[in-house]
Each structure stands twice: as C-alpha cells, then as structure tokens.
Amino acid sequence: MATASKLSQNRKPGRPSKSEDLRDVILDQAELAFAEFGFEGASLRDIAGRANVNQALTRYYFGSKADLFDACFLRRGGFLAGHRHVNLDRLLEKTPNPEVEDILLAYLKPQWDMKYSGPNGAAFVALQARLHAEPEEHALRLRREVYDASVKRYISALCDALPHIPRDVISTRMAFLVGTYLFMLNDLGRLDDLTDGHLNGFGKEDMLHQLVTFLSAGMRAAP
C-alpha cells in the first residue's frame, strides 16, 4: 500500500492520482489514527493530513467522522467475517464432524494473521479493542452488522460438536472467547510480565495453539 509520503512526491494535497485509490489511502490513515487516539481523539483534519489530502476531500468520500469510522470498521471487519465463513466451509467439507479445537482455530486464525500482517492489521485489532470504549449502541450495531452471522455459524458448529452442552451456555462461552483473544492480541506485554520475560520462547503460531488449547477446554467443561 502506498504511503502518504510517497503520494506527496507525485501530486499536491487534494489532487487525486489516477493510479491510486484515495479511498483506501484515507481509510488506511484513518485506521491508524482511530487505533491510536480512539474515535473522540482522532480528527478529520489529522487524518486528512496523514493521507496528504484536503479535509474537504475526506468529507467528500466519507461524510462525517462517524461515517469514516464505520467505513474503517466495515472494511477490515467484513474481510475477517468473510474469511471465517470460508474457513468453516472448508473445515466442514473436509471433516463433517470436526473437533472443537479445529473449529476454534478456524475462527481465531484470520484475526491472528491480521494482527501480524503489518501496521494496519495491528491497528485494526487495536481499533476493535477501542470499540468497546465507544458509545455502546453504536459499537453494538457495528459488531452485530459485521460479525453476528459468522459468530452464530460457529456457535452452531460448536453445538454440533458438543451436543450435551446447551446452546445458551456455548453462546456465553463464545463471548468469553472473544474477550480472551482480544485481550491476548492487545496486551502481550502483561503476559511477558507474568512469565518473567520467558514469553519470547513462544512464536505467534505457538501462542495461538496455546490459546486454542485453553479455550477448547473451557468449551468442553461440564455446564
């Protein structure tokens, strides 16, 4: 993805380049700003400056700051949800009765990969965590719109794998799972403290499998 500094070498602020998608440039910079400062702390002026465009152009493409925030969340959140659908489809096609561990790995891996995909992937993970601090009604609407369909498919798959556990219990545990993995992705520094600096012995894939093992045991626990 082209950076604002590279764009500035070829055009003046606010002047679209035929070879660049300015919408994506603005979204990338907005994602970084919202992740760093939250919705209230980020400003359209700062985002426009980061993207090397006029503020009026940002409003032209996205309207208000709230609309820009939603566009950021819907873009990458939609990618995550879609990837989870594909993972589950492939898993069920390969194994009609998958293990709990396989279901949870299929759900978690897209988010895990995004965290380590680069600055914007990591920023989106942070933005997700910040969303919990935003106005509840707005945050809930976004999460429902982006994630509910895929999450409910995974709940159904877990119900099939664990028929002795009521759906309401599995749904509650799925909420625990979301909170756990978001914490893990955003606060690895605390884990380093608790392990006396020994966390470096785990790679990102090892950490993911440790998380899957822990969460699978919770899913299987007697209600």
C-alpha positions in Angstrom: 0.0 0.0 0.0 1.4 3.4 -0.9 2.2 5.7 2.0 1.3 9.3 2.3 4.9 10.3 1.9 5.2 8.5 -1.5 2.0 10.1 -2.7 3.2 13.5 -1.8 6.1 13.1 -4.3 3.7 12.8 -7.2 0.8 15.1 -6.5 -0.3 18.1 -4.5 -2.6 17.7 -1.5 -6.2 17.0 -2.5 -5.4 16.2 -6.1 -6.3 12.6 -6.9 -3.9 10.4 -8.7 -5.2 8.1 -11.4 -3.1 5.3 -10.2 -4.1 5.5 -6.6 -7.3 4.7 -4.8 -7.6 7.6 -2.5 -10.4 6.0 -0.6 -8.0 3.2 0.6 -5.3 5.7 1.4 -7.7 7.7 3.6 -9.1 4.5 5.2 -5.6 3.3 6.0 -4.6 6.5 7.7 -7.9 6.8 9.5 -7.5 3.3 10.8 -4.1 4.2 12.3 -5.5 7.4 13.8 -8.6 5.8 15.3 -6.5 2.9 16.7 -4.1 5.4 18.3 -6.5 8.1 19.6 -9.9 6.5 19.6 -13.0 8.0 17.9 -13.1 11.1 20.1 -9.4 11.8 20.0 -8.9 11.4 16.2 -9.8 14.4 14.0 -10.7 14.6 10.3 -8.0 17.3 9.9 -5.3 15.0 11.3 -6.5 12.1 9.1 -6.5 14.2 6.0 -3.0 15.4 6.8 -1.8 11.9 7.3 -3.3 10.9 3.9 -1.9 14.1 2.3 -5.4 15.2 1.0 -7.6 18.1 1.7 -10.1 17.7 4.6 -12.9 18.5 2.1 -11.9 15.5 0.0 -12.1 13.3 3.1 -15.7 14.6 3.7 -16.5 14.1 0.0 -15.6 10.4 0.1 -16.9 9.5 3.6 -19.0 12.3 5.0 -18.8 12.7 8.8 -16.1 11.3 11.1 -18.6 8.7 12.3 -19.2 7.6 8.8 -15.4 7.3 8.2 -15.0 5.3 11.4 -17.8 2.9 10.3 -16.2 2.5 6.9 -12.9 1.6 8.5 -14.5 -1.0 10.7 -16.7 -2.4 8.0 -13.8 -2.8 5.5 -11.5 -5.0 7.5 -14.2 -6.4 9.8 -16.0 -7.6 6.7 -12.8 -9.3 5.5 -12.4 -11.1 8.8 -16.0 -12.3 8.9 -15.8 -13.5 5.3 -12.5 -15.3 6.0 -14.2 -17.1 8.9 -17.1 -18.2 6.8 -14.6 -19.6 4.2 -12.6 -21.4 6.9 -15.7 -23.0 8.4 -16.9 -24.1 5.0 -13.6 -25.7 4.2 -13.4 -27.4 7.6 -16.9 -28.9 7.3 -16.3 -30.0 3.8 -13.1 -31.8 4.9 -14.5 -33.1 8.2 -18.2 -33.4 8.7 -17.7 -33.7 12.5 -14.7 -31.5 13.4 -13.1 -31.3 16.8 -13.7 -28.3 19.0 -10.0 -27.3 18.6 -10.4 -27.3 14.8 -13.5 -25.1 15.0 -11.8 -22.6 17.3 -8.7 -22.5 15.2 -10.7 -21.8 12.1 -12.4 -18.9 13.9 -9.3 -17.4 15.5 -6.7 -17.7 12.8 -7.9 -14.9 10.5 -7.7 -12.3 13.3 -4.4 -13.7 14.5 -2.9 -13.4 11.0 -4.2 -9.9 10.6 -2.5 -8.8 13.9 0.8 -9.8 12.4 0.2 -8.7 8.8 1.6 -5.2 9.2 0.9 -1.8 10.9 -2.7 -1.5 9.6 -3.6 -5.1 10.5 -2.3 -4.4 14.0 -4.1 -1.1 14.1 -7.4 -2.7 13.3 -7.0 -5.2 16.1 -6.4 -2.2 18.5 -9.4 -0.4 16.9 -11.6 -3.4 17.8 -10.5 -3.2 21.4 -11.1 0.6 21.5 -14.6 0.0 20.1 -15.6 -1.3 23.5 -15.0 2.1 24.9 -17.1 3.9 22.3 -20.9 4.6 22.8 -22.4 1.3 23.5 -25.3 1.5 21.0 -23.0 2.4 18.1 -20.4 -0.2 19.0 -23.1 -3.0 19.3 -24.6 -2.1 16.0 -21.3 -2.3 14.2 -20.4 -5.6 15.8 -23.8 -7.1 15.1 -23.7 -6.0 11.5 -20.2 -7.3 10.8 -19.8 -10.3 13.0 -23.1 -11.8 14.1 -23.7 -14.1 11.1 -20.3 -15.7 11.2 -20.2 -16.0 15.0 -23.6 -17.7 15.1 -22.4 -20.2 12.4 -19.5 -21.1 14.7 -21.8 -21.4 17.7 -23.9 -23.9 15.7 -20.8 -25.9 14.8 -19.8 -26.0 18.4 -23.3 -27.1 19.4 -23.0 -30.0 16.9 -19.6 -30.9 18.4 -20.8 -30.6 22.0 -24.4 -31.8 21.9 -24.5 -32.3 25.7 -24.0 -28.6 26.4 -26.9 -26.2 26.0 -26.7 -23.6 23.2 -27.1 -20.8 25.6 -24.0 -22.0 27.6 -21.9 -22.3 24.4 -23.1 -18.8 23.3 -22.0 -17.4 26.6 -18.6 -19.1 26.3 -18.2 -17.7 22.8 -18.5 -14.3 24.3 -15.8 -15.3 26.8 -13.7 -16.4 23.9 -14.0 -13.1 22.1 -12.9 -11.2 25.2 -10.0 -13.5 25.8 -8.5 -13.4 22.4 -8.9 -9.6 22.1 -7.0 -9.2 25.4 -4.3 -11.6 24.2 -3.8 -9.7 20.9 -3.6 -6.3 22.6 -1.8 -6.9 25.9 1.0 -9.4 25.3 3.2 -7.1 27.4 1.3 -8.1 30.5 1.8 -11.8 29.6 5.5 -11.1 29.4 5.4 -9.7 32.9 3.6 -12.8 34.3 6.1 -15.2 32.6 9.1 -13.2 33.9 10.2 -12.4 30.4 10.0 -16.0 29.1 7.3 -15.2 26.6 10.0 -14.9 23.9 10.1 -18.7 23.7 6.7 -18.7 22.1 6.2 -17.8 18.4 2.9 -16.4 17.2 1.7 -19.8 16.0 2.7 -21.5 19.3 0.8 -18.8 21.2 -2.2 -19.3 19.0 -2.2 -23.0 19.7 -1.8 -22.4 23.4 -4.9 -20.2 23.2 -6.9 -22.7 21.3 -6.0 -25.5 23.8 -7.1 -23.3 26.7 -10.4 -22.1 25.1 -11.2 -25.6 23.9 -11.0 -26.9 27.5 -13.4 -24.1 28.6 -15.9 -25.0 25.8 -15.8 -28.7 26.8 -16.3 -28.1 30.5 -19.4 -29.6 32.0 -22.2 -26.9 32.3 
